[in-house]
Structures are given as C-alpha cells and as structure tokens.
Amino acid sequence: MISTLVLGLSAAAAVIASSPGDPDFYNTVAEIYSGPDCAEDYFVWADPIFGRGGSCQPLDRHDNTPDILSYKATSIYTDCVVTLYTDAECNSAPYTVDIDECVQAGIPFVSAFVQCPFSPNL
C-alpha cells in the first residue's frame, strides 16, 4: 500500500514538474515590494516570471498587485537575463536584475523581459 502511494506521488510530481523551455517553467522568482529599498515593511509577496522568455510580460498578470516600487530576484535560471521596465511595452529605460540586488526606478515597474538560452529567437 505504501509503495503504491509513493509511486503514485512520484508520478504526479513528474507530471507537475516543468523543465526549461516549458511554458509554465519559472525562469525567475523575485520578491516584490510596494515601497522603496526592498524594505521588509513593504514586502508584498514572492512572484515568479514563467515561460520561455523572449517577450515582454506584465508583472501584474491578474490585476491584483499593488504598485511594484522595488524588486529583488531570489533566483534566476542559469544564463537568463532579466530586465524590468516601467511601461507595458518594454520600451522605457531598462533596469537589469541581478540575484539578491534591490532594483528600483522611482516609479512602478510594470513589465519584464527575460531572455534565456531556450527563449525564441528575436
């Protein structure tokens, strides 16, 4: 009985797990803040950026996020480059994101562009 349960859970985990290049793969995970300096008092939640990258993506995908005034990546997949923007089209000044570094622009971040080795060619 226990071995059947373990086997079932292992199979379920294999289906849930995603790999680089999958649309639901988290290429970046970051802490987002509603105030400056990535201060703990302004912490909103940890938020993933997922997919293959290679396109401008909104940071507030469900219209339920307060303004993102500072941003700190806790993980970025190997060889991916993350850039934040203050406009929806990724045409504003770029802000490069590095792991464990607080990034802020003085106005809210709206979009991100992630380029990874498995991203579609531009």
Secondary structure by P-SEA (a helix, b strand, c coil): caaaaaaaaaaaaaaacccccccccccbbbbbbcccccccccccbbbbbcccccbbbbcccccccccccbbbbccccccbbbbbbcccccccbbbbbcccbbbbccccccbbbbbccccccc
